[in-house]
């Protein structure tokens, strides 16, 4: 699950509980959701531009479980990688599982090609939100009905043929109690950036109390250092996840005309070169 700083990144990832929370409903009177056990409608990953929950949310990112994407940190154009989406929980009332996943460029366009490896997942092409995106999701057999402790699905993603910059993976999942209704199901979302190389700083500016650092390949949860010191309350900008970091209170520590040395360190330990920033007078 996302930590507190990551939560700031995904204001748009409020999610699709109005659909996926019902995906295991077995009540035949609910015709609109009767078939969701074979996978929710396209466009329910919580990615930008996709529907969000308006009513009926159930334990959104608040249950005891975890939901994660296991994927490479860096991609090379045209190379195929295996991706795993995984639920884990100690809550033994969770007995059915689901997910939906998509891969997008920083501007929200489809990035690469998804492919199923078995009958646990299926691919939806050119669907969802009118944005011509591609999705992969669970099938009916891929809900692992009755299974406790968690579930996972592995599939293939082929990177774009050319370097499109960092790609963002978005996924949403349901840890359900398998009671044939949507009640008390737990909805989770997560995202992961797949970069094209180490972080690079290209510019910085001070706006009020904020220090805003711009560049490339800033992983989600990247650390910002100023004169060697880690800056608190630093987060990826929700409108440009991998190209901008904002340190909420660091700007007030830089006087007009003062020069500071900045550096970005990604969670995998890769570091940018040091960048000398002088605040204008």
Rosetta silent file (secondary structure, phi, psi, omega in degrees, C-alpha in Angstrom):
SEQUENCE: XXXXXXXXXXXXXXXXXXXXXXXXXXXXXXXXXXXXXXXXXXXXXXXXXXXXXXXXXXXXXXXXXXXXXXXXXXXXXXXXXXXXXXXXXXXXXXXXXXXXXXXXXXXXXXXXXXXXXXXXXXXXXXXXXXXXXXXXXXXXXXXXXXXXXXXXXXXXXXXXXXXXXXXXXXXXXXXXXXXXXXXXXXXXXXXXXXXXXXXXXXXXXXXXXXXXXXXXXXXXXXXXXXXXXXXXXXXXXXXXXXXXXXXXXXXXXXXXXXXXXXXXXXXXXXXXXXXXXXXXX
SCORE:     score description
SCORE:     0.000 S_00000001
   1 L     0.000  162.108 -177.235    0.000    0.000    0.000 S_00000001
   2 L   -78.545  145.641  175.907    1.020    3.588   -0.457 S_00000001
   3 L   -83.314 -174.884 -174.439    2.637    5.476    2.403 S_00000001
   4 H   -61.244  -43.548  179.072    1.568    8.938    3.564 S_00000001
   5 H   -64.975  -40.697  179.437    3.678   10.782    1.004 S_00000001
   6 H   -62.305  -33.006 -179.739    2.493    8.500   -1.775 S_00000001
   7 H   -59.646  -30.563  178.002   -1.079    9.240   -0.769 S_00000001
   8 H   -66.906  -27.811 -176.741   -0.512   12.852   -1.771 S_00000001
   9 H   -70.888  -32.980 -164.834    0.415   11.647   -5.250 S_00000001
  10 L  -112.280   47.199  174.322   -2.765    9.783   -5.942 S_00000001
  11 L   -58.257  -33.553  178.992   -5.582   12.184   -5.222 S_00000001
  12 L   -74.331  -13.185 -173.886   -6.980   11.024   -8.563 S_00000001
  13 L   -93.954   47.167  177.879   -6.795    7.393   -7.477 S_00000001
  14 L   -70.602  -30.132  163.796   -9.991    7.528   -5.355 S_00000001
  15 L    96.401 -174.323 -164.267  -11.032    4.523   -7.396 S_00000001
  16 L  -117.978   39.419 -175.901  -13.836    2.516   -8.802 S_00000001
  17 H   -57.429  -28.358  178.537  -15.678    0.976   -5.866 S_00000001
  18 H   -59.840  -21.865  176.349  -18.964    1.632   -7.649 S_00000001
  19 H  -110.099  -59.707 -171.536  -17.936   -1.144  -10.054 S_00000001
  20 H   -68.785  -28.033  177.919  -15.237   -3.368   -8.603 S_00000001
  21 L   -61.930  -20.689  178.713  -16.766   -3.487   -5.129 S_00000001
  22 L   -99.820    2.816 -167.236  -19.599   -5.393   -6.804 S_00000001
  23 L   -66.094  -14.386  177.967  -17.510   -7.666   -8.998 S_00000001
  24 L  -110.051   12.749 -179.538  -18.244  -10.745   -6.891 S_00000001
  25 L   -67.104  126.437 -178.525  -21.960  -10.075   -6.373 S_00000001
  26 L  -103.730    4.314 -179.232  -23.930  -13.245   -7.056 S_00000001
  27 L   -74.034  114.091 -177.120  -27.390  -11.727   -6.681 S_00000001
  28 L   -67.123  -14.116  178.772  -29.124  -12.270  -10.061 S_00000001
  29 L   -72.406  -19.274 -178.794  -31.425   -9.333   -9.375 S_00000001
  30 L   -95.451   81.669 -171.920  -28.462   -6.992   -9.849 S_00000001
  31 H   -64.953  -33.960 -174.522  -28.173   -7.324  -13.590 S_00000001
  32 H   -69.895  -17.516 -177.802  -25.642   -4.568  -14.108 S_00000001
  33 H  -123.337    6.542 -173.491  -23.049   -6.316  -12.005 S_00000001
  34 L   -57.979  -35.207 -175.148  -23.994   -9.949  -12.385 S_00000001
  35 L   -97.095   10.846 -173.658  -21.008  -10.731  -14.616 S_00000001
  36 H   -69.985  -14.400  177.118  -18.289   -8.777  -12.814 S_00000001
  37 H   -65.960  -15.707  175.201  -16.734  -11.948  -11.393 S_00000001
  38 H   -92.019    5.390  178.487  -15.259  -12.412  -14.871 S_00000001
  39 L   124.911  137.755 -179.271  -13.669   -8.963  -14.594 S_00000001
  40 L   -71.256  166.089  174.438  -14.919   -5.382  -14.146 S_00000001
  41 L   -59.875  154.866  178.984  -15.647   -3.047  -17.068 S_00000001
  42 L   -61.323  153.227  175.525  -12.617   -1.383  -18.612 S_00000001
  43 L    82.548   40.406 -179.421  -11.413    1.875  -17.131 S_00000001
  44 L  -129.812   37.133 -178.304  -11.610    1.071  -13.412 S_00000001
  45 L   -97.635   -7.079 -173.974   -7.962    1.276  -12.300 S_00000001
  46 L    82.780    6.415  177.020   -8.061    4.716  -10.675 S_00000001
  47 L   -68.575  159.394  179.547   -5.760    6.109  -13.383 S_00000001
  48 L   -54.039  136.289  178.332   -6.207    9.773  -14.385 S_00000001
  49 L    86.054   -1.450  179.898   -9.386   10.364  -16.380 S_00000001
  50 L  -101.422  160.815 -175.768  -11.085    7.198  -15.166 S_00000001
  51 L   -56.817  149.776  174.198  -14.207    6.995  -12.986 S_00000001
  52 L  -119.148  163.370 -179.947  -13.918    7.562   -9.272 S_00000001
  53 L   -72.238  134.120  176.456  -16.092    6.332   -6.463 S_00000001
  54 L  -114.859  -33.350  176.832  -19.023    8.599   -5.654 S_00000001
  55 L  -144.122  159.105  171.526  -21.148    6.407   -3.388 S_00000001
  56 L    72.407   23.770  178.427  -20.937    3.042   -1.675 S_00000001
  57 L   -67.221  142.584 -178.708  -17.159    2.904   -1.101 S_00000001
  58 L  -123.325  109.965  173.937  -16.118    0.000    1.074 S_00000001
  59 L    46.571   54.091 -177.437  -12.942    0.247    3.174 S_00000001
  60 L   -69.249  112.917 -178.834  -11.045    2.114    0.474 S_00000001
  61 L    52.055   30.302 -176.803   -7.313    1.544    1.139 S_00000001
  62 L  -126.485    2.328  179.461   -8.201    1.089    4.817 S_00000001
  63 L   -79.008 -173.157 -178.841   -8.305   -2.672    5.342 S_00000001
  64 L   -84.018   -6.726 -173.144   -5.659   -4.876    6.882 S_00000001
  65 L   -88.814  176.360  173.857   -4.331   -6.026    3.524 S_00000001
  66 E  -127.832  151.592 -178.042   -1.679   -4.908    1.091 S_00000001
  67 E  -140.143  124.100 -170.041   -1.894   -4.555   -2.665 S_00000001
  68 E  -143.181  154.821  171.746    1.239   -4.204   -4.779 S_00000001
  69 E  -108.562  124.487  175.897    2.683   -4.200   -8.278 S_00000001
  70 E  -104.782  115.356 -171.633    5.946   -6.118   -8.682 S_00000001
  71 L  -154.912  163.816  176.292    7.712   -4.822  -11.788 S_00000001
  72 L   -64.342  156.333  178.035   11.123   -3.673  -13.035 S_00000001
  73 L   -82.457  -32.241 -177.126   12.339   -0.236  -11.979 S_00000001
  74 E  -129.869  142.456  176.266   13.718    0.658  -15.431 S_00000001
  75 L  -116.833  156.432  171.207   12.583   -0.435  -18.902 S_00000001
  76 L  -114.577  138.476 -177.813   14.278   -0.708  -22.268 S_00000001
  77 L   -53.842  134.790  174.464   12.222   -0.040  -25.427 S_00000001
  78 L    79.488   -4.491 -178.009   10.727   -3.156  -27.003 S_00000001
  79 L   -87.388  142.517  179.545   11.743   -5.530  -24.188 S_00000001
  80 E   -96.891  133.840 -178.752    9.138   -7.858  -22.631 S_00000001
  81 E  -125.782  152.779  171.270    8.877   -8.078  -18.843 S_00000001
  82 E   -91.784  133.290  179.375    6.811  -10.156  -16.438 S_00000001
  83 E  -117.116  139.706  174.993    4.585   -8.123  -14.116 S_00000001
  84 E  -122.728  134.377  171.514    2.896   -9.435  -10.975 S_00000001
  85 E  -109.411  129.524 -169.673   -0.057   -7.898   -9.149 S_00000001
  86 E  -135.617  131.705  167.840   -0.365   -9.247   -5.612 S_00000001
  87 E  -100.128  139.135  168.760   -2.823   -9.156   -2.714 S_00000001
  88 E  -139.795  146.890  178.007   -1.684  -10.152    0.784 S_00000001
  89 L  -164.822  151.382  171.272   -3.568   -9.991    4.091 S_00000001
  90 L   -93.774   -3.648 -179.495   -3.774  -11.522    7.560 S_00000001
  91 L   -77.813  106.696 -175.541   -7.542  -10.984    7.517 S_00000001
  92 L   -76.187   -3.168  173.685   -8.936  -14.498    7.184 S_00000001
  93 L   -80.392   -9.990  178.780  -12.384  -13.168    6.235 S_00000001
  94 L   -82.420  117.315 -172.621  -10.958  -12.261    2.808 S_00000001
  95 L  -136.062   14.691  173.431  -11.856  -15.191    0.517 S_00000001
  96 E  -157.714  151.116 -164.108  -12.076  -13.833   -3.050 S_00000001
  97 E  -141.038  147.274  176.800   -9.806  -11.568   -5.081 S_00000001
  98 E  -155.262  164.512  179.022   -9.812   -9.304   -8.122 S_00000001
  99 E  -160.765  164.110  165.894   -7.819   -6.628   -9.914 S_00000001
 100 E  -144.875  144.602 -169.555   -7.530   -4.413  -12.993 S_00000001
 101 E  -141.483  144.367  172.256   -4.276   -2.939  -14.345 S_00000001
 102 E  -145.465  159.767  178.934   -3.186   -0.511  -17.054 S_00000001
 103 E  -124.047  127.669 -173.187    0.093    1.069  -18.237 S_00000001
 104 E  -134.444  153.102  169.823    0.217    4.736  -19.271 S_00000001
 105 E   -74.084  173.259  178.103    2.690    7.406  -20.270 S_00000001
 106 L   -61.369  -23.310  178.774    3.044   10.495  -18.126 S_00000001
 107 L   -92.948    4.732  174.198    0.475   12.202  -20.368 S_00000001
 108 L    90.839   11.636  178.535   -2.071    9.420  -19.839 S_00000001
 109 L   -93.838  156.106  177.921   -1.728    7.550  -23.137 S_00000001
 110 E   -54.845  138.258 -178.555   -1.448    3.792  -23.548 S_00000001
 111 L  -131.888  112.448  176.337    2.126    2.584  -23.091 S_00000001
 112 L    82.429 -167.939 -174.005    3.272   -0.809  -24.344 S_00000001
 113 E  -132.205  130.684  178.306    1.385   -4.079  -24.785 S_00000001
 114 E  -100.461  144.623  179.872   -0.179   -6.353  -22.163 S_00000001
 115 E  -146.049  134.153  176.123   -0.542  -10.116  -22.652 S_00000001
 116 L   -72.094  148.549  175.609   -2.074  -12.901  -20.568 S_00000001
 117 L  -107.503  -12.982 -177.041    0.044  -15.924  -19.692 S_00000001
 118 L  -159.938 -172.493 -176.838   -2.800  -18.191  -18.511 S_00000001
 119 L   -85.992   10.914  177.413   -6.557  -18.406  -17.931 S_00000001
 120 L   -85.852  -15.141 -178.490   -6.376  -16.384  -14.720 S_00000001
 121 E  -135.801  160.061  173.974   -6.312  -13.062  -16.607 S_00000001
 122 E  -142.990  155.889 -175.629   -7.778  -11.500  -19.727 S_00000001
 123 E  -108.331  138.622  172.981   -6.941   -8.388  -21.770 S_00000001
 124 E  -113.627  126.349 -177.981   -9.324   -5.600  -22.823 S_00000001
 125 E  -110.300  143.529  172.059   -8.206   -3.517  -25.798 S_00000001
 126 E    55.986   40.518 -175.099   -9.256   -0.042  -26.918 S_00000001
 127 E  -137.379  166.240  173.849  -11.790    0.364  -24.160 S_00000001
 128 L    89.805  117.618  171.615  -12.442    2.426  -21.065 S_00000001
 129 L    60.453   12.556 -179.382  -13.067    6.140  -20.594 S_00000001
 130 L    64.536   21.912 -174.182  -12.978    6.764  -24.333 S_00000001
 131 L  -110.711    8.112  176.169   -9.181    6.981  -24.093 S_00000001
 132 L    54.420   45.556  177.948   -8.236    3.908  -26.148 S_00000001
 133 E   -94.197  172.669  176.867   -6.324    2.340  -23.299 S_00000001
 134 E  -122.023  142.305 -177.159   -5.505   -1.325  -22.687 S_00000001
 135 E  -132.661  154.816  167.633   -6.276   -3.258  -19.496 S_00000001
 136 E  -130.078  143.094 -173.917   -5.616   -6.649  -17.979 S_00000001
 137 E  -151.954  172.472  178.519   -7.806   -8.077  -15.220 S_00000001
 138 E   -69.226  155.898  167.682   -8.847  -11.289  -13.467 S_00000001
 139 L  -101.006 -178.936  179.343  -11.116  -13.884  -15.029 S_00000001
 140 L   -61.264  -46.671  178.368  -13.782  -15.846  -13.147 S_00000001
 141 H   -68.099  -23.678 -179.399  -11.368  -18.674  -12.329 S_00000001
 142 H   -81.429    8.018  173.567   -8.805  -16.012  -11.462 S_00000001
 143 H   -87.566   -9.521  176.610  -10.804  -14.806   -8.439 S_00000001
 144 L    52.083   48.942 -176.713   -9.494  -17.792   -6.396 S_00000001
 145 L   -54.822  129.829  178.975  -12.855  -18.204   -4.651 S_00000001
 146 L    89.583  -10.823 -177.649  -12.446  -19.550   -1.119 S_00000001
 147 L   -79.959  135.000  177.696   -8.683  -18.932   -0.967 S_00000001
 148 L  -104.005  165.903  173.205   -7.331  -17.127    2.079 S_00000001
 149 L    88.269  -23.004 -179.681   -4.189  -15.075    2.679 S_00000001
 150 E   140.182 -175.052 -179.883   -4.034  -13.360   -0.698 S_00000001
 151 E  -162.435  159.252  176.563   -3.687  -13.959   -4.412 S_00000001
 152 E  -147.773  156.228  178.416   -1.454  -12.939   -7.300 S_00000001
 153 E  -133.878  136.240  177.435   -1.525  -12.768  -11.075 S_00000001
 154 E  -120.608  136.391 -177.766    1.477  -12.687  -13.419 S_00000001
 155 E  -148.737  177.604 -178.474    1.326  -11.460  -17.010 S_00000001
 156 E  -107.754  144.541  171.950    3.576   -9.896  -19.635 S_00000001
 157 E  -128.869  122.617  174.429    4.151   -6.270  -20.527 S_00000001
 158 E   -98.396  122.242 -177.032    6.139   -5.350  -23.628 S_00000001
 159 L   -63.037  156.088  176.699    7.628   -1.877  -23.330 S_00000001
 160 L   -54.876  151.003 -177.878    6.958    0.706  -26.080 S_00000001
 161 L   -65.736  -25.548  178.199    9.166    0.357  -29.163 S_00000001
 162 L  -123.166  162.189 -179.896   10.600    3.811  -28.539 S_00000001
 163 L   -71.294  110.325  178.720   11.515    5.690  -25.380 S_00000001
 164 L  -102.528   14.193 -175.221    8.316    7.433  -24.254 S_00000001
 165 L    82.127 -177.372 -178.911    9.737    8.524  -20.940 S_00000001
 166 L   -55.753  143.271  176.396    8.671    7.005  -17.635 S_00000001
 167 E  -109.413  139.148  178.584    5.638    4.717  -17.713 S_00000001
 168 E  -108.002  124.969  172.172    3.150    4.605  -14.844 S_00000001
 169 E   -92.205  128.968  175.668    1.454    1.330  -13.905 S_00000001
 170 E  -117.102  136.536  176.169   -1.949    1.772  -12.236 S_00000001
 171 E  -142.992  149.302  175.603   -3.822   -1.071  -10.542 S_00000001
 172 E  -132.430  146.978 -176.021   -6.944   -1.440   -8.434 S_00000001
 173 E  -146.159  159.973  179.298   -8.011   -4.494   -6.488 S_00000001
 174 E  -124.327  125.237  169.433  -10.732   -6.021   -4.365 S_00000001
 175 E  -104.844   99.977 -169.903  -10.180   -8.201   -1.308 S_00000001
 176 E  -101.151  161.334  179.880  -13.675   -9.639   -0.930 S_00000001
 177 L   -95.089    1.394  173.764  -15.321  -11.817    1.718 S_00000001
 178 L    60.776   35.001  179.066  -16.985  -14.097   -0.877 S_00000001
 179 L   -96.381    6.711  178.583  -20.446  -13.722    0.654 S_00000001
 180 L    84.187    3.658  175.801  -22.135  -13.140   -2.697 S_00000001
 181 L  -130.883  175.967  177.717  -22.651   -9.414   -2.079 S_00000001
 182 L   -88.684   -6.886 -172.968  -20.537   -6.271   -2.297 S_00000001
 183 L   -68.786  136.764  176.977  -20.841   -5.518    1.412 S_00000001
 184 L    67.036   15.617  170.750  -17.632   -5.322    3.450 S_00000001
 185 L   -73.536  150.294 -177.634  -15.372   -5.817    0.444 S_00000001
 186 E  -111.507  123.541 -174.910  -12.055   -3.974    0.740 S_00000001
 187 E  -104.590  132.888 -179.577  -10.918   -1.815   -2.179 S_00000001
 188 E  -129.927  152.395  171.167   -7.249   -0.955   -2.770 S_00000001
 189 E  -134.520  155.116  175.250   -5.303    1.028   -5.360 S_00000001
 190 E  -155.440  167.405  176.226   -1.622    1.342   -6.100 S_00000001
 191 E  -150.730  157.389  179.848    0.711    2.660   -8.784 S_00000001
 192 E  -146.785  136.550  176.364    4.339    2.177   -9.797 S_00000001
 193 E   -93.513  136.285  172.943    6.651    4.170  -12.055 S_00000001
 194 E  -115.239  116.535 -166.760    8.936    2.351  -14.503 S_00000001
 195 E   -96.175  178.115  178.627   11.719    4.726  -15.481 S_00000001
 196 L  -111.365    1.469 -179.645   14.186    5.068  -18.345 S_00000001
 197 L   165.903 -167.681 -179.401   17.307    5.681  -16.268 S_00000001
 198 L   -71.660  162.792  179.147   18.645    7.431  -13.154 S_00000001
 199 L   -67.812  148.501  178.389   17.135   10.684  -11.872 S_00000001
 200 E  -138.090  129.944  175.674   18.272   13.979  -13.407 S_00000001
 201 E   -95.251  131.933  178.466   17.621   17.503  -12.094 S_00000001
 202 E  -113.482  -24.812 -179.888   17.160   20.195  -14.735 S_00000001
 203 E  -164.435  167.383  176.241   15.823   23.167  -12.738 S_00000001
 204 E  -151.086  157.425  176.901   14.481   24.368   -9.402 S_00000001
 205 E  -155.422  158.519  175.853   12.432   27.267   -8.093 S_00000001
 206 E  -109.940  128.480  174.498   11.000   28.644   -4.870 S_00000001
 207 E  -127.851  104.879 -175.421    7.289   29.431   -4.640 S_00000001
 208 L    63.432 -124.741  177.867    6.321   30.743   -1.248 S_00000001
 209 L   -84.956  -10.960 -172.027    7.472   28.142    1.263 S_00000001
 210 E   -86.834  141.468  167.444    7.788   25.451   -1.408 S_00000001
 211 E  -108.106  119.557 -177.268   10.936   24.287   -3.175 S_00000001
 212 E  -111.483  122.746 -177.770    9.986   22.745   -6.530 S_00000001
 213 E  -113.613  128.305 -177.171   12.556   20.595   -8.318 S_00000001
 214 E  -115.635  145.169  178.767   12.038   19.598  -11.958 S_00000001
 215 E   179.645 -141.264 -178.242   13.819   16.900  -13.967 S_00000001
 216 E  -138.219  152.211  172.979   13.438   13.341  -15.213 S_00000001
 217 L    58.871   41.271  170.551   13.067    9.842  -13.749 S_00000001
 218 L   -84.651  110.944 -179.105   11.996   10.850  -10.250 S_00000001
 219 L   -71.137  158.049  177.308   10.572    7.619   -8.863 S_00000001
 220 L   -63.271  126.800 -176.005    7.471    7.672   -6.690 S_00000001
 221 L    85.258   15.923  179.917    8.644    8.336   -3.146 S_00000001
 222 L   -62.427  151.445  179.712   11.983    9.824   -4.243 S_00000001
 223 E   -99.152  138.901  174.739   14.055   11.631   -1.602 S_00000001
 224 E  -110.555  129.149  175.723   15.242   15.219   -2.018 S_00000001
 225 E  -114.347  141.615  176.263   18.428   16.369   -0.319 S_00000001
 226 E  -125.843  119.686 -175.325   19.559   19.969    0.118 S_00000001
 227 L    51.814   38.632  175.797   23.172   20.516    1.101 S_00000001
 228 L    86.432   -8.670 -176.980   23.261   16.839    2.034 S_00000001
 229 E  -101.139  133.041  177.449   20.214   16.935    4.332 S_00000001
 230 E   -65.267  132.633 -178.203   17.027   15.012    3.567 S_00000001
 231 L   -93.935  125.832 -179.934   14.088   17.358    3.106 S_00000001
 232 L   -74.377  160.818  176.892   10.910   16.502    4.999 S_00000001
 233 L    54.770   45.712  175.743    7.435   16.670    3.453 S_00000001
 234 E  -102.429  134.143 -179.374    8.702   15.989   -0.063 S_00000001
 235 E  -145.907  156.459  173.559    6.282   14.420   -2.537 S_00000001
 236 E   -71.214  141.172  178.698    5.853   13.793   -6.243 S_00000001
 237 E   -72.726  129.344 -174.859    3.621   16.307   -7.966 S_00000001
 238 L   -63.433  -23.140 -179.105    0.304   14.638   -8.849 S_00000001
 239 L   -90.395   -9.794 -179.826    0.222   16.289  -12.278 S_00000001
 240 E  -154.396   72.834 -166.793    3.744   15.181  -13.222 S_00000001
 241 E   -53.588  -41.164 -171.152    4.606   12.201  -11.071 S_00000001
 242 E  -105.733    4.957 -176.491    8.091   11.453  -12.367 S_00000001
 243 E  -122.720   -0.212 -178.358    9.287   14.915  -13.404 S_00000001
 244 E  -151.438  132.039  173.791    8.645   17.147  -10.397 S_00000001
 245 E  -116.588  140.821  177.842    9.221   16.987   -6.649 S_00000001
 246 E  -122.204  121.836  173.725    7.824   19.479   -4.179 S_00000001
 247 E   -99.273  110.282 -164.813    9.348   20.023   -0.736 S_00000001
 248 L   -60.452  -31.021 -174.789    6.517   21.760    1.098 S_00000001
 249 L  -126.136    7.309 -175.413    8.594   23.872    3.506 S_00000001
 250 L   -76.559  -24.795 -178.679   12.127   23.869    2.115 S_00000001
 251 H   -60.998  -33.202 -177.601   11.753   27.080    0.119 S_00000001
 252 H   -71.985  -11.982  179.358   11.639   29.199    3.254 S_00000001
 253 H   -88.960   -0.851 -178.369   15.105   27.920    4.180 S_00000001
 254 L  -115.210  113.134 -179.722   16.693   29.485    1.072 S_00000001
 255 L   -77.518  153.647  173.956   17.251   33.229    1.212 S_00000001
 256 L   -55.438  130.412 -178.213   17.235   35.369   -1.983 S_00000001
 257 L    88.225   -9.695 -178.860   20.682   35.163   -3.512 S_00000001
 258 L   -80.816  143.157  177.035   21.599   32.030   -1.530 S_00000001
 259 E  -107.471  136.710  177.521   23.019   28.990   -3.367 S_00000001
 260 E  -133.064  157.425  178.171   22.231   25.421   -2.310 S_00000001
 261 E  -104.364  124.778 -177.142   23.209   21.975   -3.615 S_00000001
 262 E  -111.610  149.938  176.123   20.295   19.703   -4.523 S_00000001
 263 E  -153.188  140.897  176.472   20.194   15.961   -5.171 S_00000001
 264 E  -109.658  134.255  178.884   17.409   13.423   -5.810 S_00000001
 265 E  -124.795  119.848  179.146   17.719    9.829   -4.604 S_00000001
 266 L   -77.187  160.116 -179.069   15.252    7.209   -5.814 S_00000001
 267 L   -57.577  -26.156  178.991   14.009    4.404   -3.535 S_00000001
 268 L   -82.893    2.109  176.919   16.269    1.905   -5.361 S_00000001
 269 L    95.394   -8.982  177.639   19.299    3.995   -4.391 S_00000001
 270 L   -68.500  143.155 -172.995   20.029    5.572   -7.783 S_00000001
 271 E  -125.429  149.380  170.925   21.082    9.200   -7.438 S_00000001
 272 L   -81.319  162.371  167.535   21.092   12.304   -9.570 S_00000001
 273 L   -65.959  154.722  177.101   24.186   14.402  -10.007 S_00000001
 274 L   -68.415  142.508 -176.153   24.316   17.318   -7.598 S_00000001
 275 E  -123.531  123.288  178.966   22.590   20.422   -8.924 S_00000001
 276 E   -86.650  119.182  178.968   23.580   23.940   -7.831 S_00000001
 277 E  -117.161  127.750  175.195   20.541   26.152   -7.367 S_00000001
 278 E  -114.131  121.905  179.104   20.771   29.856   -6.596 S_00000001
 279 L   -71.037  128.970 -179.976   17.580   31.588   -5.559 S_00000001
 280 L   -59.601  150.258  178.010   17.095   34.791   -7.532 S_00000001
 281 L   -68.430    0.000    0.000   17.413   38.070   -5.672 S_00000001
